[in-house]
Amino acid sequence: MSLALVRAQRQAQTEEDKAKARWQAACAAEQDYYRHPHGPGRPPAFAARIDRALHDYVQCSLARERVEARRTEAKMPLAEVSALDHPYDLEYGQAQTPEGLAQRLGTLFERLETLAEKADLSERLCAHLAKAKRLTGGLVATLALFFMTATARVQALDLAPAIEQAMLDDLIPALYLERAVERRTRAEQRHRLKRLSAQRLAPLQQPEHPIQALDRETRCHLEQVAQECADLFQRSSSCVEGRNGFLSLYQHGHHRLSPRKQAVLTAIHNFAIKRPDGTTAAERFFAKAHPPLFEQVLERMPWPARLAKRRPRPAKSPHLLAVAA
């Protein structure tokens, strides 16, 4: 849907530019006409032509503004769909119930369907939107399974009710938010999530909290279990996503070839691909051997720059370490 709105915006911008050029050409034609003397006779209807061209230009400009407004309006629900796919709200760090997720996703898809109707998207794109809407059931079921599994693992530790509730309400959400920090691209988002995670951990680090009465080994074990629970929710599998992405984009590099890529493919065909008898097309054409293509490339290509040295990450301190009073 986003790409369709981008294409519509580009097309509207192109139509506006063409209409503006026609209006400017009509104005220039009138000015050019009156710069030179003319014989008797009625002059061309420049005013009517300019008015029509200006009217078309204004209409195209308004159409472009409507398309831009629809795209801006669609950006927010599309971003919200991605932000909702978390067990804990990234805004406040609260647990997100499956019922609440289903309701919020339903509201967002209603907005997207309204926008698709206003934008007059094709049937194929509307079918894609309907397919995405049908996936909300799987997202809700995944969220419910996450909370069931995390609760079962914590209950299996047979902890005191206050400590058990602290793990479910504060420790696991804080560790999940830490993992969400690594996936953020903007610094302000990372800083905000770090502060939110620290706020959820702060009550657990107070000396008077019941969890601080446990010995260090037990607290480390609880933190390890909480980390495993936070890792249960996976938005996507990178290996599967990478494979699917490779297969879906495999043919994209084989059409609309640039002249540079055509020359490379020609060189590979003539000097690298060999028949079962071990000869290349260039050897058969020139009736003599040629240097290996790979060695020729190595002689002509500059060596890549040395990779930057990886900076060691500072060791993380235990999250359940008590804060000095």
Secondary structure as the mmCIF struct_conf table of DSSP 4:
data_model
#
loop_
_struct_conf.conf_type_id
_struct_conf.id
_struct_conf.beg_label_comp_id
_struct_conf.beg_label_asym_id
_struct_conf.beg_label_seq_id
_struct_conf.end_label_comp_id
_struct_conf.end_label_asym_id
_struct_conf.end_label_seq_id
HELX_RH_AL_P HELX_RH_AL_P1 SER A 2 ARG A 35
BEND BEND1 HIS A 36 HIS A 36
BEND BEND2 PRO A 40 GLY A 41
HELX_LH_PP_P HELX_LH_PP_P1 ARG A 42 PRO A 44
HELX_RH_AL_P HELX_RH_AL_P2 PHE A 46 LEU A 84
BEND BEND3 ASP A 85 PRO A 87
STRN STRN1 TYR A 88 TYR A 88
TURN_TY1_P TURN_TY1_P1 LEU A 90 TYR A 92
HELX_LH_PP_P HELX_LH_PP_P2 GLN A 94 GLN A 94
STRN STRN2 ALA A 95 ALA A 95
HELX_LH_PP_P HELX_LH_PP_P3 GLN A 96 THR A 97
HELX_RH_AL_P HELX_RH_AL_P3 PRO A 98 ALA A 119
TURN_TY1_P TURN_TY1_P2 ASP A 120 ASP A 120
HELX_RH_AL_P HELX_RH_AL_P4 GLU A 123 ARG A 134
TURN_TY1_P TURN_TY1_P3 LEU A 135 LEU A 135
HELX_RH_AL_P HELX_RH_AL_P5 THR A 136 GLN A 155
TURN_TY1_P TURN_TY1_P4 ALA A 156 LEU A 157
HELX_RH_AL_P HELX_RH_AL_P6 PRO A 161 ALA A 166
HELX_RH_PI_P HELX_RH_PI_P1 MET A 167 LEU A 171
HELX_RH_AL_P HELX_RH_AL_P7 ILE A 172 GLU A 182
TURN_TY1_P TURN_TY1_P5 ARG A 183 ARG A 183
BEND BEND4 ARG A 186 ARG A 186
HELX_RH_AL_P HELX_RH_AL_P8 ALA A 187 LEU A 201
HELX_RH_3T_P HELX_RH_3T_P1 ALA A 202 GLN A 205
BEND BEND5 GLN A 206 GLN A 206
TURN_TY1_P TURN_TY1_P6 PRO A 207 GLU A 208
BEND BEND6 HIS A 209 HIS A 209
HELX_RH_3T_P HELX_RH_3T_P2 PRO A 210 ALA A 213
BEND BEND7 LEU A 214 LEU A 214
HELX_RH_AL_P HELX_RH_AL_P9 ARG A 216 ALA A 230
TURN_TY1_P TURN_TY1_P7 ASP A 231 LEU A 232
BEND BEND8 ARG A 235 ARG A 235
HELX_RH_AL_P HELX_RH_AL_P10 SER A 238 SER A 248
TURN_TY1_P TURN_TY1_P8 LEU A 249 LEU A 249
HELX_RH_3T_P HELX_RH_3T_P3 TYR A 250 HIS A 254
BEND BEND9 HIS A 255 ARG A 256
HELX_RH_AL_P HELX_RH_AL_P11 PRO A 259 PHE A 271
TURN_TY1_P TURN_TY1_P9 ALA A 272 ALA A 272
STRN STRN3 LYS A 274 LYS A 274
TURN_TY1_P TURN_TY1_P10 PRO A 276 ASP A 277
BEND BEND10 GLY A 278 GLY A 278
STRN STRN4 THR A 280 THR A 280
HELX_RH_AL_P HELX_RH_AL_P12 ALA A 281 PHE A 286
TURN_TY1_P TURN_TY1_P11 ALA A 287 ALA A 287
BEND BEND11 LYS A 288 LYS A 288
HELX_RH_AL_P HELX_RH_AL_P13 LEU A 293 ARG A 300
BEND BEND12 MET A 301 MET A 301
HELX_LH_PP_P HELX_LH_PP_P4 PRO A 302 PRO A 318
TURN_TY1_P TURN_TY1_P12 HIS A 319 LEU A 320
HELX_LH_PP_P HELX_LH_PP_P5 LEU A 321 ALA A 324
#
